[in-house]
Amino acid sequence: MSDRQFGFETLALHAGQIPDAATGARALPIYQTTSFVFDSADHAASLFNLQTFGNVYTRLSNPTTAAFEERCAALEGGRAAVATASGQAASMVALLNIVETGDHIVSSSKLYGGTHTMLNVNFKKLGIDATLVDPDEPENFRAALRPNTKAIFSETLGNPAINMVDLDAVGKIAREAGVPFIVDNTAASPYLCQPLQHGADIVVHSATKFMGGHGTTMGGVVIESGKFPWGNGKFPSMTEPSAGYHGVRFFETFGDFAYTMKARMEVMRVFGPTLAPFSAWQLMQGIETLPVRMERHCTNAMAVATFLQSHPKVAWVNYPGLQANRYHDLVKRYMPKGAGALLSFGIKGSAVSGYEAGVKFIEGLQFISHLANIGDAKSLVIHPASTTHRQLAEEDQIKAGVPPDMIRLSIGLETIDDILWDIDQALAVANA
Ligand SMILES: Cc1ncc(COP(=O)(O)O)c(C=O)c1O
């Protein structure tokens, strides 16, 4: 049985967890404890020396969180994973594990607003530089490389630009440059796209979104492929003795899960953005139904996009599932099961009147909720220019794919006729 390649749906229900050996509990137990008793002084010492694997303290590892980590790694086809308190913590940990003062990152400019600010403002204060490039042309990533570049970063499907990145092409550029390609796969979910199979070396998620799927729980995860050649001379912190952890040489000691061990024993241990066991448990409930939810998200979003496309009051629609969309071919290649739940559109009028009509539209909606989130089972709406991307200058908003009139929808699992009814009546309000 162990040789069998299980399907995605089976992994979503079983990977990383078996019935509890002590009690027979079928559901995942919540190990709500900060710390774990040592068998002896020698056992404690060998755990701290990383000679024995085991739990010491929940900031580093916990059995409930471990089940979540293993399941996420299995769903992405990765080697190992470390859970974090949020999606932002996942991106921060993924990068701080391999970049330091004086280093440089090349990133897509079409990013979630928080990540844009992290790279463009906060990391710069730490002396870590970033160049943000238009991801529609993969060669832009190569052109921005410098000798001190340590990572290339992108989202699979940008939020909120809803642009698809040519993963294989950017992955090849990263491979040729000897730096890892880190992909935020939040908006696609591993059900729709597995970036590790398309040139990525590390995947991060805001599990707050589709993985959890119910808008209840913050969480994140960093997953490594186990295939990146950390010994290529560019990453001394992976190969030289660690000043932060007993002189351990992470790559030599842990090989194909060295990156995850370093993230856990250096970044998580020191900075501490740990996922709570109860949150890991809640996210696991969501993951069990990820495949069926994503299918419905996709069919409902496609129906909304088709409806908006032929609506007389709508100026433009961006949904990569639509044949005429500029990202349609890339989405067919990288996300053959569906184009996801996110779409954006603008109401007819100038940029200014489009902005005002957008505000009226949002206020006219009956059950589609106006809030800052995506990936809930419920349908959601937001106006990014005045909320998630408000901190960006207008010029940077445009580069991030956020025009002033853009309305972003995260289409949920309600009855499709009801979703279309709510949108239609709010469009009438907007144009009244
Ligand atoms: C693509 C993407 N990455 C990361 C994040 C940050 O995740 P979190 O809110 O869990 O910190 C978000 C949040 O909206 C997101 O959409």
The ligand as a Gaussian input file, in Angstrom:
#p B3LYP/6-31G(d) Opt

LIG

0 1
 C       -1.496000      36.031000      -2.224000
 C       -1.412000      36.347000      -0.755000
 N       -0.279000      36.071000      -0.087000
 C       -0.154000      36.333000       1.220000
 C       -1.167000      36.913000       1.935000
 C       -0.999000      37.179000       3.387000
 O       -1.628000      36.181000       4.120000
 P       -2.120000      36.371000       5.624000
 O       -3.239000      37.338000       5.590000
 O       -2.507000      34.977000       6.029000
 O       -0.952000      36.872000       6.393000
 C       -2.376000      37.204000       1.293000
 C       -3.482000      37.844000       2.040000
 O       -4.447000      38.295000       1.462000
 C       -2.499000      36.913000      -0.085000
 O       -3.626000      37.168000      -0.761000

